[in-house]
């Protein structure tokens, strides 16, 4: 990214990225607590909380907090090896040199090891076959059924860039399930010392180019047309309305950073 544009342009870039992040990184309750769940849904615990491996490493600390808060009856980490996995492995090795895992370790295994080493906690289940957001959901659904775990309500916790898509896919693939979207982290772009920066940097946060690419790649996927993942396109998810402010912000960013729209990697297709 060109982080050294004039101040006015940088402020616009930061604003547009934050608009996309706020839309994509949905959190359906103000905080992830039993009281917040009861106030909105009438129950204090969901059947399941699923952490998805596409998240940055801060997702492991998020899961520990959720487990301590008792917001679910069962906790699952979902993630095989997909387009973010090698970057994730490298990040974890740099941030946590004491953790030892195989070169082909799945995202679920790495998160589970981090959770145990840093917090002394273990999830109830690991799902390690999935390679993308679509089969994250179908393999999770199948695993819960195989293990006899109720799935009437599931808290879906993913990287903020992919959270809304995860909910839309769950609404299509798990018709008897109430999906509760709660992104693992929130982040804000600011202009600091004449360049773009994170207001605060969560553990393992993507570099700015990667973060922009993840944000930008989601809007074409969510757009319900022949090129998207909705009913008019590939049919992976339910219809999603894209607010005008989000679409306009995406278009401005796409014009300035035409390289940033991430395309799906066929290696990790369904």
N, C-alpha and C positions, 0 to 999 in steps of 0.2 A: 504493500500500500504506500501511496505517496502521503506521508504524514506531515509534510512540510508545505502544504498549501497555505494560502492566506488565511488569517484567523476566521474570517466570515465563512469561507468554504469549509474549513475544518469543523466549525460549529455545526454546519448543516450536515456534514458527513456523520458526526457523532450523534446528532439528533435522529437522523434517518436510521442508523444502526440500532439505536435504542428503541425506536418505534417497532422495528422488526423483532427485536428481542422481547419486548413486552408482549407482542402478539403471539410469538412462537412459544415463549417460555411460560405458558399458562400455569397459574396456581389457583385452584378452585376454592380454596379456603384461605383466610388471611394468614394463618399459621398452621403447622401440622401438629395439632394437639387433639386430645380426646374431646376437650370442650368445644373446639372449633368444629370438629366432625359432628358432634351432637347438635350444635346450633344449626348447622345447615342440613344434615341428613337424618338426624334423629337417632343416630347410634354413635357409640364412643369408640368402637373399633371396627375397621374394615376387615373383611375376611382375609385379605392378602395385601401386602405391600411388595411390589416388584421393583427392584432397582435394575435398570438396563445398562449393559456394559458400554454403550456409546458415550456415557457421561465421562467427564474429567474425573480425576482422582478425588476431588472434593466430594463426589458422590458417596465414597466410603464413609466419610465423616457424617454426611447427611443421614446415611442408613443407620449408623450408630445412634445418632440423636433420635431418630424415629423409633428405634427399638427401645431405647430408654423411656421414651414417651408412651410406649405401649399403644400405638395407633393401629395396630393390626394383630390378628391372631397368628398369622404365618408370614414369614419373610422369605423371599426368593430373590436370588441374583440371576439375571438372565443375560447370556452373552457367550457366543462362540468366538469366531474370528471373522471380522468383516473389514470394511474399508478404513476404519479408525484404529484397528487393533495394533498394528505395528507401531504407529505413532504413540499409542497408549503405553505399550510395553517400554518404549524408549523413555517416555516421560517418567514412568514409575521407577525404572532403574536409576534415573538421574536423581529423583527426589527421595527415593528410599533404597539406598544401596544395600541395606541390611536384608531386604527381602530377596529371597532366592526362588526363581521360578524358571521353568523350561522355556526354551526359545519359541516353542509353539503353544505356550500356555494360553488358554482361553481368557477372555475378559472376566468371565464369572469366577474363574479360579484365582485370578490376580486380585480382584476385589475381595474375595473371601479371605485370601491370605492377609491382605492389608487390614481387613476388619478384625481378624483374630490377633494380629501382631500389635495393632495400635489400640484396640478397644477391648480385647478379650472376649469378643462376641462371634457367634457362628450363625449363619442363616439356616433356615429349615431345609431349603432345597436349592440346588444349582441346576440351571438349564444351560447346556454347553454346546448345543448343536446349531443354534441360530446364527445367521450371517448378515441379517439386515433387519430393518424395522418391521417388515411384514412378517417374516417367520419368527421374529422375537415374540410376536403376539400368538401366532398359531401354535408354536412349540410350547409357550407358557400355558396356553389353554389346555393343550393335550397333556402336559405334565401334571397340572392340577387335577385333571380328571383321572389320570392313571393312579395318582397318589390318594385319591379320595378327599382332596382338599376343597372345601366349599369355595365358590367363586362368584357369589352374588354381588360382592363389592370388591373392587381392586384399586388400590392406590398405585398409579403408574408414575414412576419417577425416573426421568431420563434427562440427558443433557438439555439445557433450555432450548437449543436450536431445533431439536427434534421432538419436543414434548407434545405440541399440538398434533403433529402427524401420528404420534403414538396413540393418542386418545381417539382420533378419527378412525384409525385402523381397528382399535378395540371395539368401537361402536359397530363396525361392520362384521367383525369376526366373532365377537362374544356377545350375542344378542341378549342373553339373559343376565348379563353383568352390568352393574353400575360402575363405569370408569370414573375415577377421581384423579384428575391431572394435577401433579405437583412437581414442577421441575426441581432438579437437585440443587440448583444454585441460580442466583440472579447476579447480573453484572451490568455496570453502566460505563459507557464510553464518555470521556471528558477531553477537553483540550487543556493541556498542562505544559507550560514552558514552550508554547508555540507548536506543539505536536499532539497527536492523538495518543491517549493512554487510557488504561483502566482506572476507574476511581478507586477500586480495590481489586486485587487480583486473587481469585480463588485458587486453591491448591491444584496445580496441574493445568492451569488455564491454557487454552490454545494460544499460539502466537496470533497476532492480529490478522495476518493474511488468511490463516486457516479459519479463524473465527468468522471473518467476513464471508469466506467461501461457504461455510456451513449455513450461515444465515441466508445468503443469497440463493443457495440451492433449494431451499425449502419452498419458496413461494411458487416456482413453476410446478413442483410436485403437488402442492395443495390446490393449485388452480384447477377448477373443474372444467377442463377442456380436453381435446383429443390428445394433447401432449402431457396431461397431468395424471395423477394417480386416482382421481375421483371417478364417479359413475360414468362420466362422458369419455373417460380415457381408459386407463388400464384396470380400473375397478378395484383397486386395493383398499380404498377407504370411502367413507361416506362423504357427501357434499360438505365442503367448508366454504363459508363466506369470507372473502378477503376484503377487509375494510379499505375504503378509498385511500386513507392516509398511509396504510401499509403498502398498497400497490404503487402509489406515487413515490414513496420513499425508495422502494425497490427500483423503480425506473430511474430515479436520479442516481442511485448508486451504480446501477448497471451501466449507465452512460459514462460515469467516471471510471469505473473499474470493470471493463467488459470481460476480463479474464476470470472474474470472481464467481460466475455461476457454475456451481459444482454439478457435474453430470454423474448419473448413477454408474457404478463400476459393474460391468456384466459378470465379473468373477464371483460376485456375491449376490447374484439375482436368485429369486425363488427357483 
